[in-house]
């Protein structure tokens, strides 16, 4: 006997499943409607944003940035500089480390 949805548990009308990489139509529709809502109310949203307390405004901006700006990745930086660092000898690495430490303490009077 078929379940409430018309198929046996674990079976569907598409045994192959949805193709890899295909878009979810419901999610696309929701994203489209949210985009329209924002576009149609941009002036009000900006006014509301400016009326927020500075701390709340900053927290809100940080939340929005998560969805618009890709996060920085330490792994990418390491991969980019690894060959150059591996080519340095011990004396060069020590000199580089000392320079980096001096940059991290701007009030250090021994910098030259």
N, C-alpha and C positions, 0 to 999 in steps of 0.2 A: 504494500500500500504506500502511496506517495504521501510525503509530509505536507504541512500546511502550505508550503511554497510550490508544491507541484513536483518536487524532485526528492529522491532518496537522499538521506544524509551522506555527504561526501561526494555527491554527484551533482552535476549541473547541466544546463543546456549547452554549455561550451566546455567539453572535457579537456580541451587543450589549455583553457584558461585565457586570461587576457594577455595579449602579446607583450613581451618585455618592452619597456619604454613607452607604452601607450599612455595617454593622458587620462586622468579620471575626469569625466565630463562634469560631474557634480562639483568637484573642487574647482575646475576651471570656471564654472558658472558663478560660484560664490566669489572667486577672485575678481571676476569681471564686474560683478555688482558692487563689491567694495571699492574697486577702482573708480567706478562711476560716482558712487556716493562721495568719495573724497574729492574728485574733480569738480563736482557740482557744489560742494560746500567748502572749497579751499579758503575763501575769504573768512568765513566764520571760524574755521579751524585755526587759522593763523591768529585771529583775534582772541580766541579762547586760549590758545597756547601762550600768547603774550600776557594774558591776565593771570596765569599761574604764578605761584610763589617761585622764586628763583630755584630753590632746592627741588621742588616738584618738577619744574620745567627741565632742569638738568637730568633728573631721573627719567622723565618721559622721553627726552631726546636720546638718551643712552639706549632705551628700549627700542626705539625706532631704528637707530643705527645698526642694531643687530641684524635687521632685515635688509639693510641697504648697503652696508660697507662690509666687505669680507674681513674676517679677523686676521690679524698678523700671525704668522706661524714661525716659531723658533726653528722648527725643522727646516723650513725653506732657507732661512738665513744660514744655518749650519751647512747645509748642502751647497749653498752658493760660495762660501768662503773656505770650505774644507780643503780643496786642493792647494790654495795659497798658504794656509796654515801648516799643512803637512810638509810644504817645501822649505819652511823656516827651520834653521838650526836652533839649538838651545839658547844661545846668546840673543838671537833675534826675537825668539819667543819671550824671553825675559824682558827685553827692551819694550816690546809691544805691551806686555802686561803692566809694566811700570807706567807707560803712557796712558793706558786705559784707567789705571788707578788714579792718576793725577787728574784725569778728566772728571772722575766721579766725585772729587772733593774740590769744588770751585773756590773754597776759602783757604786752600792750602797755600801758604806764602812761599813754599819752596819751589813752586812751579816757575819755569823760566821761559 
